[in-house]
Amino acid sequence: MRVNPLFSFKWFSAGLIWFWLGLFVLVPLLMLLTASFLQRGETEFVKFAFTLENYQRIFNPIYLDVFWNSFYLAAMTTLFCLLLGYPFAFLLARVTGKYKHLLLLFVIIPFWTSSLIRTYAMVIILKTNGVMNSFLQWLGLIQEPIQLLYTPAAVVVGLVYSLLPFMVLPLYATIEKLDIRLIEAAKDLGARNVRIFWSIIIPLTMPGIIAGSMLVFLPALGMFYIPDLLGGAKALLIGNLIQNQFLSARDWPFGAAVSIILVLVMSLLLVLYYFSILRNSNNRDKVGL
C-alpha cells in the first residue's frame, strides 16, 4: 500500500514537535515538580526525602508580599500597555498605504535587539545624570535631578517598554478584522462615539484585549532582570525570588516549589482565557457575526 507523502510529513512534523515539547518542556517541569517535594541537601542540591515544607514556606507573609508585589506590578504593566497599545493598534489597523508598513516596522524593530540591552538603555535614560533628567532640567521643569531609577515606577516603565509590542500585535490582528459596517449602522441609528466605542468596538475586540493582556501579564510575572536593573533589587518579585533560590541561596527545592506555583497560576489564567474566548465566540454566533 502506497503512503501519501503529505500524510507522512504531517505525522513526522507533529511527532517532532511533541518530542521537542516532551524533552524540553515536560521533562524539566516534571523534574521541578519532583524537586519541590524534596529537601535541601547540605552538600548536594537536593536530598531525596519527601516533604511539604517547601510549599508551606510560601504562605510566609514575606513570600506572600512577594507574590502580591509581583501581581500588582504585572497588573499595572498590563494596564499601561493596554492604554498605550490600543490607540496605536487602532491607528495601525485603520491607516492605509506605506504608513501601515512603517508603523508595523516600528512595532517589530524592538524584537531585533535583546531585551537585556534595551533595559540597559533604559538605565542610561532614567539615571540621575541621564537623558530624562537632563531633558527636564533643560525645559526648566526641575532645578535638580530627581530619583527616577531604582523605583517601582522605573520597573513598570521598563516592563511596559519591553512588553508593549506583545499587546499591540494581538490588538492589531483583532481590530483589523472589525466590521466597519457595524459602526456605520450604529451612527445611522444615532449612537454617539462613546456609546459606539463601549458597546460595539470594545466587545468585538475583546479577544485581542484578553490575548494581549495575557501575553503581557504572564511574562511580567517572571521577568527578573528588569526589576534587578531598574529597581535596584529593592523589591523582591517572583522572578527574582526564583533566581535567588537557584543561584544564590542554592535552595533548589524551595525555588522549584515557587516555580510550580507560578506555573499553576499561569495555567489557571490560560484556562480562564480559553473559556473567555469560547464564550465570546458563542456570543458572536448568537448575534450572527
Rosetta blueprint (number, residue, H / E / L):
1 M L
2 R L
3 V L
4 N L
5 P H
6 L H
7 F H
8 S H
9 F H
10 K H
11 W H
12 F H
13 S H
14 A H
15 G H
16 L H
17 I H
18 W H
19 F H
20 W H
21 L H
22 G H
23 L H
24 F H
25 V H
26 L H
27 V H
28 P H
29 L H
30 L H
31 M H
32 L H
33 L H
34 T H
35 A H
36 S L
37 F L
38 L L
39 Q E
40 R E
41 G L
42 E L
43 T L
44 E L
45 F L
46 V E
47 K E
48 F L
49 A L
50 F L
51 T L
52 L L
53 E H
54 N H
55 Y H
56 Q H
57 R H
58 I L
59 F L
60 N L
61 P H
62 I H
63 Y H
64 L H
65 D H
66 V H
67 F H
68 W H
69 N H
70 S H
71 F H
72 Y H
73 L H
74 A H
75 A H
76 M H
77 T H
78 T H
79 L H
80 F H
81 C H
82 L H
83 L H
84 L H
85 G H
86 Y H
87 P H
88 F H
89 A H
90 F H
91 L H
92 L H
93 A H
94 R H
95 V L
96 T L
97 G L
98 K H
99 Y H
100 K H
101 H H
102 L H
103 L H
104 L H
105 L H
106 F H
107 V H
108 I H
109 I H
110 P H
111 F H
112 W H
113 T L
114 S L
115 S H
116 L H
117 I H
118 R H
119 T H
120 Y H
121 A H
122 M H
123 V H
124 I H
125 I H
126 L H
127 K L
128 T L
129 N L
130 G L
131 V H
132 M H
133 N H
134 S H
135 F H
136 L H
137 Q H
138 W H
139 L H
140 G L
141 L L
142 I L
143 Q L
144 E L
145 P L
146 I L
147 Q L
148 L L
149 L L
150 Y L
151 T L
152 P H
153 A H
154 A H
155 V H
156 V H
157 V H
158 G H
159 L H
160 V H
161 Y H
162 S H
163 L H
164 L H
165 P H
166 F H
167 M H
168 V H
169 L H
170 P H
171 L H
172 Y H
173 A H
174 T H
175 I H
176 E H
177 K L
178 L L
179 D L
180 I H
181 R H
182 L H
183 I H
184 E H
185 A H
186 A H
187 K H
188 D H
189 L L
190 G L
191 A L
192 R L
193 N H
194 V H
195 R H
196 I H
197 F H
198 W H
199 S H
200 I H
201 I H
202 I H
203 P H
204 L H
205 T L
206 M H
207 P H
208 G H
209 I H
210 I H
211 A H
212 G H
213 S H
214 M H
215 L H
216 V H
217 F H
218 L H
219 P H
220 A H
221 L H
222 G H
223 M L
224 F L
225 Y H
226 I H
227 P H
228 D H
229 L H
230 L H
231 G H
232 G L
233 A L
234 K L
235 A L
236 L L
237 L L
238 I H
239 G H
240 N H
241 L H
242 I H
243 Q H
244 N H
245 Q H
246 F H
247 L H
248 S L
249 A L
250 R L
251 D L
252 W H
253 P H
254 F H
255 G H
256 A H
257 A H
258 V H
259 S H
260 I H
261 I H
262 L H
263 V H
264 L H
265 V H
266 M H
267 S H
268 L H
269 L H
270 L H
271 V H
272 L H
273 Y H
274 Y H
275 F H
276 S H
277 I H
278 L H
279 R H
280 N H
281 S H
282 N H
283 N H
284 R H
285 D H
286 K H
287 V L
288 G L
289 L L
